[in-house]
Amino acid sequence: MTMQKAPLIGICRHRLSVDGEGVTTLVAFHGCTLHCRYCLNALCLQPDGMWREVTTGELLDEVRIDNLYFVATGGGITFGGGEPCLRSLFIKEFAEMMPEEWNIAIETSLNVERHHVERLADIASQWIIDIKDTNADTYRAYTGHDNRRALENLRWLLGKPGMAEKITVRLPLIPEYNNAADVETSRRQLETMGAKLFDEFEYVVQVQRNP
């Protein structure tokens, strides 16, 4: 059987309560649909930023070392990036191979074509969705793209029974792009869509100064 392959920028083990329940291993994919001004993992957009390419089987063999931690804490694999939803076929195949006690979390902007989200909707036990800001102009200025698709995908997910309890929406305060009032406006709008869980924080931007 030919296995799915995907390019990675890194694998980070033993993450606790950072990007998923329990102890998790973060698997970060190369490639993204956005070009965020303060990108945390800029390697994901650089042509030479790929660390290596793996098959689903190779990844399973590598992360299986932490099976005991995953099972004991209700953890598992968090797929991030980059944009993990672009690798929906890879994630689906991996989920079919992994131990059933493991959980999958997905850190995503949701700014992808709907079929990727539909493919992963029933696979992930937790969604960590970085909406940035619901204001279209703010979103475009910061990411270089429109946010319509991301909001439509979020609305679709929230429409599925029981999904709101699986979704944490990240609403960052982004220096030079939005403010606390903007974050509150975004939260109220998302609450009307059915979102219940939020992660609000402020980006810490390193400013280089000339001596």
DANORKA-V145456 format. One line per field, one symbol per residue. ss: DSSP state (A for helix, B for strand, O for the rest). psi: psi as a letter, one per 20 degrees, with the letter a starting at -180 (. if undefined). burial: + if it has 24 or more other ideal C-beta (glycine too) atoms within 12 Angstrom, else -. Layout:
ss: ???
psi: ???
burial: ???
This chain:
ss: OOOOBBBBBBBBBBBBOOOOOOBBBBBBBOOOOOOOOOOOOAAAAOOOOOOBBBBAAAAAAAAAAAAAAAAAAOOBBBBBOOOAAAAAAAAAAAAAAOOOOOBBBBBBOOOOOAAAAAAAOOOOOBBBBBOOOOOAAAAAAAAOOOOAAAAAAAAAAAOOOOOAAABBBBBBBOOOOOOAAAAAAAAAAAAAAOOOBBBBBBOOOOOOOOO
psi: ppqqqqpqirporlpokglrqbpqppopqqpqirmqglphmhhiiphjipgrpqrhgggghhiihkggggghikbcpppbcaohhikhgggggghihrqiiqqpqpoqijmrqhhgghhigjgpippoonifpiphgggghhijrqjghghhhghggiippihhiippppnqoopihaahhgghggggghhhijphpqoprppoppppqp.
burial: ---+-+++++++--+---++++++++++++++++-+-++++--++--------+-+--++--++-++-++----++++++++++++++-++++++-++---+++++++++++---++-+++-+++++++++++++--++--++---+-+++-++++++----++-+++++++++--++---++--++-++--+-+--+++--+--------
